[in-house]
């Protein structure tokens, strides 16, 4: 688990040159100051404790203090270094190398978010990543699918009169995540992703998944422009639950660093930014929607729209 591997992987994942340079400079600081030993301790502990970030947090913080490297940048470097055993596990399990690259490209997406939100190349949501190293999440097409159990408190039942499908609490399903990617997000692309997921997890049965996201929060639908892909994504799901969020600042995923400032000063560079800003200015609040999708060979069976 070396810095050399991390930098080589960053290039395979199409990190920008300046991002790779930032990681390389951080790695040199670790080596020059002897702080690399702290990162080695973190890596060994990471795999020994089933990827417990709370346990390794002090090691990375100490490495940042000793080396002078930015802690976010060190987290970005650490996650790349830690991917070496995971890549070998993909190979042992006979999983395609491209699947590994597609899935771990999420590290690049989070680097971009960190740069736009914190002003440095790195990662500030490192705590989310154990599922990547446990190999319980895969990027199939445009979307990511985490192996999960159905978290609903009551069974979900769908029927078209000819067949009935029931999903019970604890049943094995997938949780859908939407990575911050520049890839298309139109209906055709999403359907292709659902099909790839069904092919991967079991083509002989309908593919069942859920999504728990602020993007599915029903009151927030008024923020999405008519005909937008986000609005269309909402219609892919039967939304059966909502959770109102506490009053807080707008999501950083859309406004990045500007989310820390007043709503009135939020940027309006994109349709999504304009729609969401108007939503907040009109008194809209944050929240999450919980939706279920049942997909079978090209068709969303439980689609409400």
C-alpha positions in Angstrom: 0.0 0.0 0.0 2.2 2.8 -1.3 2.1 6.4 -2.5 3.2 5.1 -5.9 0.2 3.0 -6.2 -2.1 5.8 -5.1 -0.7 8.2 -7.7 -0.9 5.6 -10.4 -4.5 4.8 -9.5 -5.4 8.5 -9.5 -4.2 8.7 -13.1 -6.1 5.6 -14.1 -9.2 7.2 -12.6 -8.6 10.3 -14.8 -7.8 12.7 -11.9 -6.7 16.1 -13.3 -3.0 16.9 -13.4 -3.2 19.5 -10.7 -5.1 17.1 -8.4 -2.4 14.5 -9.0 0.2 17.1 -8.3 -1.4 18.1 -5.0 -1.5 14.4 -3.9 2.1 14.0 -5.0 3.2 17.0 -3.0 1.4 15.8 0.1 3.1 12.4 -0.3 6.5 14.0 -0.5 5.8 16.0 2.7 4.9 12.7 4.4 8.1 11.1 3.3 10.3 14.1 4.1 9.0 14.4 7.6 8.7 10.8 8.5 4.9 11.2 8.8 4.4 8.4 6.3 4.7 5.9 9.3 1.4 7.4 10.6 -0.3 6.7 7.3 1.1 3.2 7.3 -0.4 2.7 10.8 -3.7 4.1 9.6 -3.8 1.7 6.6 -3.0 -1.4 8.7 -5.6 -0.4 11.3 -8.2 0.4 8.6 -8.2 -3.2 7.4 -7.8 -4.7 10.8 -10.9 -2.9 12.3 -13.2 -3.5 9.3 -12.7 0.0 7.9 -13.4 2.0 11.1 -12.6 5.6 10.3 -13.1 6.7 13.9 -10.1 4.5 14.9 -7.8 5.8 12.2 -8.8 9.4 12.4 -6.0 10.3 15.0 -3.3 8.7 12.7 -4.3 10.9 9.7 -4.6 14.0 11.9 -1.1 13.3 13.4 0.3 12.8 9.9 -1.2 16.2 8.8 0.3 17.9 11.9 3.8 16.4 11.5 4.0 16.9 7.7 2.2 20.2 7.3 0.1 18.7 4.5 -3.6 19.5 4.4 -5.7 17.0 6.2 -8.3 16.8 3.4 -5.6 16.1 0.9 -4.2 13.4 3.1 -7.6 11.8 3.2 -7.8 11.8 -0.6 -4.3 10.2 -0.7 -5.2 7.7 2.0 -8.3 6.5 0.2 -6.3 5.8 -2.9 -3.6 4.0 -1.0 -6.2 1.9 0.7 -7.7 0.8 -2.6 -4.8 -1.5 -3.4 -6.1 -4.5 -1.4 -9.6 -3.8 -2.7 -8.5 -4.0 -6.3 -6.8 -7.4 -5.6 -10.1 -8.6 -4.0 -12.0 -7.6 -7.2 -9.5 -9.8 -9.1 -9.8 -12.7 -6.7 -13.6 -12.6 -7.0 -13.4 -12.5 -10.8 -15.0 -9.1 -11.0 -14.1 -7.0 -14.1 -11.2 -4.6 -13.7 -13.4 -1.9 -15.3 -16.0 -2.4 -12.6 -13.3 -1.6 -10.0 -12.3 1.6 -11.9 -15.9 2.7 -12.5 -16.7 2.2 -8.8 -13.6 3.8 -7.4 -14.0 6.8 -9.7 -16.2 8.1 -6.9 -12.9 9.2 -5.3 -12.4 11.6 -8.1 -16.0 12.9 -7.8 -15.4 13.6 -4.1 -12.1 15.3 -4.9 -14.0 17.7 -7.2 -16.5 18.4 -4.5 -13.8 19.0 -2.0 -12.0 21.5 -4.3 -15.2 23.4 -4.9 -16.4 23.4 -1.3 -13.1 23.5 0.7 -10.8 25.1 -1.8 -8.3 22.2 -1.8 -7.9 18.9 -3.5 -8.9 16.1 -1.1 -11.8 14.4 0.5 -13.9 15.6 3.4 -16.5 12.8 3.5 -14.1 10.0 4.0 -16.4 8.4 6.6 -18.7 7.3 3.8 -16.2 5.0 2.2 -16.1 1.7 4.1 -18.7 0.2 1.7 -16.2 0.7 -1.2 -13.5 -1.4 0.6 -16.0 -4.0 1.7 -17.1 -4.4 -1.9 -20.7 -3.7 -1.1 -21.2 -0.9 -3.6 -20.8 -0.9 -7.3 -21.2 1.7 -10.0 -23.2 0.2 -12.9 -23.7 2.8 -15.6 -24.6 6.2 -14.3 -25.7 5.1 -10.7 -24.1 3.4 -7.7 -25.8 0.5 -6.1 -25.1 -0.5 -2.5 -26.0 -3.9 -1.3 -28.4 -3.3 1.5 -31.5 -4.5 3.4 -34.9 -3.0 3.0 -35.1 -0.3 5.8 -38.9 0.2 5.6 -40.9 -0.5 8.8 -43.7 -2.0 6.9 -43.7 -4.4 3.8 -44.0 -2.7 0.4 -46.4 -4.5 -1.9 -46.9 -3.9 -5.7 -49.3 -5.7 -7.9 -50.6 -5.3 -11.5 -53.4 -7.8 -11.0 -51.4 -10.7 -12.5 -48.4 -10.8 -10.2 -47.6 -9.4 -6.8 -44.2 -8.5 -5.5 -43.7 -7.9 -1.8 -40.6 -6.4 -0.1 -40.4 -7.0 3.6 -38.2 -5.2 6.2 -34.8 -6.9 6.2 -35.1 -8.3 2.6 -31.9 -7.9 0.6 -32.3 -5.0 -1.9 -30.1 -2.2 -3.2 -29.7 1.4 -2.1 -29.2 3.8 -5.0 -26.7 6.6 -4.9 -26.2 9.4 -7.4 -22.5 10.2 -7.8 -21.4 13.8 -8.6 -20.6 13.0 -12.2 -20.7 14.9 -15.5 -22.3 11.9 -17.2 -25.8 12.3 -18.7 -28.7 11.8 -16.2 -31.6 11.5 -18.7 -34.2 8.7 -18.6 -32.5 6.6 -21.2 -29.2 6.6 -19.3 -30.9 5.8 -16.0 -32.9 2.9 -17.5 -29.6 1.5 -18.9 -28.1 1.7 -15.4 -31.1 -0.1 -13.9 -30.8 -2.8 -16.5 -27.0 -3.1 -15.8 -27.9 -3.5 -12.1 -30.5 -6.2 -12.8 -28.0 -8.1 -15.0 -25.4 -7.8 -12.3 -27.4 -8.7 -9.3 -29.8 -11.3 -10.8 -31.3 -11.1 -14.3 -33.8 -13.9 -13.5 -35.8 -11.7 -11.1 -37.1 -8.1 -10.9 -34.5 -5.7 -9.6 -35.7 -4.0 -6.4 -34.0 -0.9 -4.9 -34.7 2.1 -2.8 -33.4 5.6 -2.7 -33.4 7.8 0.4 -32.4 11.3 -0.8 -33.0 15.0 -0.6 -33.5 14.9 -4.4 -36.8 12.9 -3.7 -38.2 15.3 -1.1 -41.7 16.0 -2.5 -41.9 19.7 -1.5 -38.6 20.3 -3.2 -40.0 19.2 -6.6 -41.1 22.8 -7.1 -37.4 23.7 -7.3 -36.7 21.5 -10.3 -37.3 23.0 -13.7 -40.0 21.4 -15.8 -38.6 18.8 -18.0 -35.4 18.5 -16.0 -33.6 15.2 -15.4 -34.0 15.6 -11.6 -37.7 15.9 -11.9 -37.8 12.8 -14.2 -35.6 10.9 -11.7 -38.3 11.6 -9.1 -40.9 9.9 -11.3 -38.8 6.7 -11.4 -39.8 6.0 -7.8 -42.9 5.3 -5.8 -42.2 7.7 -3.0 -43.7 6.3 0.2 -42.0 8.2 2.9 -40.6 11.7 3.8 -38.5 13.1 6.5 -38.5 16.9 7.2 -35.0 18.2 7.8 -34.0 20.7 10.5 -33.7 24.3 9.5 -30.2 24.7 8.0 -28.2 26.0 5.1 -28.8 24.9 1.5 -27.0 21.8 0.4 -23.3 22.2 -0.5 -23.8 19.6 -3.3 -25.3 22.3 -5.5 -23.8 25.6 -4.1 -20.5 24.3 -2.7 -18.6 26.9 -0.7 -21.4 29.5 -1.3 -23.8 27.3 0.8 -22.1 28.7 3.9 -23.4 32.2 3.1 -26.8 33.9 3.1 -29.5 32.5 0.8 -29.7 35.8 -1.0 -26.1 35.5 -2.1 -26.3 32.0 -3.5 -25.1 31.7 -7.2 -27.5 31.3 -10.0 -25.2 29.9 -12.7 -27.3 26.8 -13.4 -31.0 26.0 -13.7 -30.8 23.8 -10.6 -29.1 26.6 -8.6 -31.7 29.1 -9.7 -34.6 26.8 -8.9 -33.2 25.8 -5.5 -32.4 29.3 -4.6 -35.9 30.5 -5.4 -37.2 27.5 -3.4 -35.3 28.6 -0.3 -36.2 32.3 -0.8 -39.8 31.3 -0.9 -39.5 29.6 2.5 -38.8 26.1 1.3 -37.1 23.7 3.8 -34.7 20.8 3.5 -35.9 17.2 3.8 -35.6 13.7 2.3 -37.9 11.4 0.4 -37.8 7.6 0.5 -38.8 5.9 -2.8 -38.9 2.3 -4.1 -38.3 1.1 -7.6 -39.1 -2.3 -9.1 -37.4 -2.7 -12.5 -37.7 -5.7 -14.9 -35.9 -5.8 -18.2 -36.4 -2.3 -19.5 -39.5 -1.3 -17.6 -40.2 0.3 -14.2 -43.1 -1.8 -13.0 -44.2 0.4 -10.1 -43.8 3.7 -11.8 -46.5 6.1 -10.6 -46.1 8.9 -13.2 
